[in-house]
Amino acid sequence: MRPSPSSSAPSAPRAGAPGIRPGIAAALADAVIVLAFAATGRASHGEADPVLGALATAWPFAVGLALAWALPLVRRRPLSVWPAGVLAWLGAYAVGMLLRAVTGQGTAVPFLIVAASVLGVALIGWRAVALGVRAARRRPAGH
């Protein structure tokens, strides 16, 4: 005998069921990436005070990321590689480096290259992976 729809048995979550909104999840993922970038960089150089130091390193990039998220293009399609991923990367990187320069923080060429690469791969890359996963889930079984 099958349980009735009013049964109290738990059901598996449905695709598209309410939960955290994609824009909020994407913004949080981006923020975690910026914080992880700063914390990892500081740890790799043996810097003191890991928490406050990571925040001090991350703030310029976080400001740039926030400015990118203020753009309607990013908020409209937060999971897209373009424009959201590219604009999040460019905002975090370009504004972050500009703020680092005007506040007397380091902008050595190797750091410019590493920051552009790591932030680009991470901020664009997770969206590309998510896009692939979503596309794979939409394909009918056996195709």
Secondary structure by P-SEA (a helix, b strand, c coil): cccccccccccccccccccccaaaaaaaaaaaaaaaaaaaaaaaacccccaaaaaaacaaaaaaaaaaaaccccccccccccaaaaaaaaaacaaaaaaaaaacccccaaaaaaaaaaaaaaaaaaaaaaaaaaaaaaccccc
